[in-house]
């Protein structure tokens, strides 16, 4: 941390690095808490608005669309406006948006408010990060700043998820917004106490801001999110809405790309794609986010098969995020001292993800306990945390300096695309394997099948012994067998997906090792002394 006079904070904080970091994290969380506000309360949101699970997912992703579209604009605004009044105005807007979210009963208005929440989160987090980078030593700024930011992102989702789950169990889920408004008010007080009214920084005038590209980005990302969220359910392009979303995505993306080549100060510098390292980094980031979400299969399993409540599931998530944050800090510590260990972190992280998926493939069953799941869940968190920091640094260091914040924006886009692809991919795999296993099971549900009849008789006999009439026992036996079939189908489906992911990661590891071995062999051959020619 730099201890020179801060251009942003009051004089009494100049030598108090811990309080500066703490204040910035408190401010940052006021934006990040917008995301996890109903992550564990989807059923409550569905019943309140009368909507489908895909609608809830879309309302979550539309906030991320707001962040992606607003990021390039945001980095222009923060170079002109004073930090203190800027943050205060944004937080007052956040309070108004959260109040409207509290009282609205129309889902489409709620969607618009979620988009505004993305703009708000981007404004708060973006301004906090630029202040944070200014207080860190230049050689450490990218590593430590990224670790604090993404560690806060991960922790905020679990913290607010735990809290909102408690709220949903004890009061209407909308009351979460009352607490969020209260936190925004506390954040305003922190800003008033810590930040200077005027900061000494060079201002850049606001001109040639590309609002047209901003609108095109919103249209592109919203249509893309709609396609990948609703497409798997409605059979992709056979549905008129999905077809329209596809056309909108392609047309708006083409217009956006063409427009960037026409501008002197583009919304996004497409020159970043001249860097092969950056393209590789984006591919690895997308792959990482695509496979990382296999942890959600465990959360779904604990709810649907083990029937855990939200609090128990959130505690498992807290263990996962705790391991993630710890290994993020460890990998950041390593990279600030030995940047050449980045590739070893890649190998170690992907190896741990391979072990996690293979471990779950081996153990998943009807009655796993918290103790049985905590090992693989901690390993997955450790792998994710150990991978993310080197991947982010690898991506951001691979772009030319004149492209500004385009690298950060496109890294966020890679996350967006990776998660949506993973969501659609997991849904497709679950549908395929579930249908396949259900068909196989139904082939046995016939009066001539010995195993089916013996199980039916066993369950019926147990129910009859408990006082049920024979016809009631037989009817319930059929229901219980169909329920067991659904659970068994779910377990086999999850097992197949873990197996596929383990195989995919294993192939990637072999490719990485082969590339590394090829480089070592090339260096070895080059360093061999040349032999004189024999006469």
QUILIN-V805052 format. One record per helix or strand. SS is the DSSP state (@ for helix, = for strand). FROM is the first residue (numbers start at 1). TO is the last residue. If there is no record, write none. Layout:
SS & FROM & TO
SS & FROM & TO
This chain:
= & 9 & 9
@ & 11 & 13
@ & 17 & 32
@ & 36 & 38
@ & 42 & 49
@ & 53 & 77
@ & 83 & 103
@ & 107 & 134
@ & 138 & 170
@ & 173 & 194
= & 195 & 195
@ & 211 & 230
@ & 236 & 238
@ & 240 & 262
@ & 270 & 274
@ & 276 & 292
@ & 295 & 304
@ & 310 & 337
@ & 339 & 363
@ & 370 & 396
@ & 401 & 403
@ & 406 & 442
@ & 450 & 465
@ & 470 & 526
